[in-house]
Amino acid sequence: MPNTASAIRRVRRVKNQSLVNKIRKSKYKSAIKKMEAYVKNGEKDKAKKFYSEFQSVLMQVAKSGVINKKRASRKISKISKKL
């Protein structure tokens, strides 16, 4: 248990931030699954429409530090090669 007032506040802050990070990670994973489903099923027109949103979601998540920026760039690159 935290003993000082600052440690107590820090625990509360980490708890809230963990929830935010979980939401962001979920958003990231669902975007990847959706894009891979479009590519796998041969729905290139839907994939091209979703591509800009997909790229935006990945870079937002990378910017917030949930995933590494290079990892997001790598995912975007792999998908763009498939399109």
C-alpha contacts under 8 A as a table, 3 or more apart, distances in Angstrom:
res1	aa1	res2	aa2	distance
2	P	5	A	7.91
2	P	7	A	5.33
2	P	8	I	5.56
2	P	11	V	7.79
3	N	7	A	6.63
3	N	8	I	7.16
4	T	7	A	5.21
4	T	8	I	6.36
5	A	8	I	5.11
5	A	9	R	6.32
6	S	9	R	5.09
6	S	10	R	6.07
7	A	10	R	4.89
7	A	11	V	6.23
8	I	11	V	5.22
8	I	12	R	6.45
9	R	12	R	5.11
9	R	13	R	6.13
10	R	13	R	4.96
10	R	14	V	6.06
11	V	14	V	5.18
11	V	15	K	6.17
12	R	15	K	5.20
12	R	16	N	6.45
13	R	16	N	5.26
13	R	17	Q	6.10
14	V	17	Q	5.00
14	V	18	S	5.94
15	K	18	S	5.21
15	K	19	L	6.61
16	N	19	L	5.29
16	N	20	V	6.54
17	Q	20	V	5.03
17	Q	21	N	6.12
18	S	21	N	5.06
18	S	22	K	6.07
19	L	22	K	5.07
19	L	23	I	6.35
20	V	23	I	5.19
20	V	24	R	6.30
21	N	24	R	5.01
21	N	25	K	6.03
21	N	66	V	6.35
22	K	25	K	5.13
22	K	26	S	6.12
23	I	26	S	5.12
23	I	27	K	6.20
24	R	27	K	5.05
24	R	28	Y	6.21
24	R	61	V	6.26
24	R	66	V	7.31
25	K	28	Y	4.99
25	K	29	K	6.17
25	K	61	V	7.34
25	K	66	V	6.77
26	S	29	K	5.14
26	S	30	S	6.08
27	K	30	S	5.28
27	K	31	A	6.17
27	K	57	V	7.51
28	Y	31	A	5.25
28	Y	32	I	6.38
28	Y	57	V	6.46
28	Y	58	L	6.11
28	Y	61	V	6.88
29	K	32	I	5.19
29	K	33	K	6.21
30	S	33	K	5.05
30	S	34	K	6.02
31	A	34	K	5.16
31	A	35	M	6.17
31	A	54	F	5.96
31	A	57	V	7.36
32	I	35	M	5.21
32	I	36	E	6.05
32	I	54	F	7.45
33	K	36	E	5.16
33	K	37	A	6.04
34	K	37	A	5.14
34	K	38	Y	6.36
35	M	38	Y	5.14
35	M	39	V	6.30
35	M	47	A	6.19
35	M	50	F	7.36
35	M	51	Y	7.62
35	M	54	F	7.38
35	M	79	I	7.91
36	E	39	V	5.06
36	E	40	K	5.89
36	E	79	I	7.80
37	A	40	K	5.05
37	A	41	N	6.00
38	Y	41	N	5.34
38	Y	42	G	6.19
38	Y	43	E	5.04
38	Y	44	K	6.69
38	Y	46	K	6.75
38	Y	47	A	5.49
39	V	42	G	5.21
39	V	43	E	6.06
39	V	44	K	6.29
39	V	47	A	6.53
39	V	82	K	7.20
39	V	83	L	7.40
40	K	43	E	7.71
43	E	46	K	5.57
43	E	47	A	6.21
44	K	47	A	4.85
44	K	48	K	5.99
44	K	83	L	6.78
45	D	48	K	5.19
45	D	49	K	6.35
46	K	49	K	5.11
46	K	50	F	6.14
47	A	50	F	5.08
47	A	51	Y	5.84
47	A	83	L	7.74
48	K	51	Y	5.02
48	K	52	S	7.69
48	K	83	L	7.43
49	K	52	S	6.93
50	F	53	E	5.40
50	F	54	F	6.00
51	Y	54	F	4.93
51	Y	55	Q	6.06
52	S	55	Q	5.11
52	S	56	S	6.14
53	E	56	S	4.99
53	E	57	V	6.16
54	F	57	V	5.26
54	F	58	L	6.32
55	Q	58	L	5.29
55	Q	59	M	6.22
55	Q	76	I	6.37
56	S	59	M	5.28
56	S	60	Q	6.09
57	V	60	Q	5.18
57	V	61	V	6.23
58	L	61	V	5.24
58	L	62	A	6.15
58	L	72	A	5.62
58	L	76	I	7.87
59	M	62	A	4.91
59	M	63	K	5.91
59	M	69	K	7.19
59	M	72	A	6.41
59	M	73	S	7.86
60	Q	63	K	5.02
60	Q	64	S	6.30
61	V	64	S	5.26
61	V	65	G	6.46
61	V	66	V	5.74
61	V	67	I	6.37
62	A	65	G	5.10
62	A	66	V	5.94
62	A	67	I	4.98
62	A	68	N	5.50
62	A	69	K	4.83
62	A	72	A	6.35
63	K	66	V	7.78
63	K	69	K	6.93
64	S	67	I	7.93
65	G	68	N	6.37
65	G	69	K	7.80
67	I	71	R	6.89
67	I	72	A	7.16
68	N	71	R	5.20
68	N	72	A	6.53
69	K	72	A	5.21
69	K	73	S	6.30
70	K	73	S	4.99
70	K	74	R	6.04
71	R	74	R	5.03
71	R	75	K	6.26
72	A	75	K	5.18
72	A	76	I	6.22
73	S	76	I	5.10
73	S	77	S	6.05
74	R	77	S	5.07
74	R	78	K	6.19
75	K	78	K	5.26
75	K	79	I	6.31
76	I	79	I	5.30
76	I	80	S	6.11
77	S	80	S	5.12
77	S	81	K	6.27
78	K	81	K	5.31
78	K	82	K	6.60
79	I	82	K	5.13
79	I	83	L	6.49
80	S	83	L	5.11
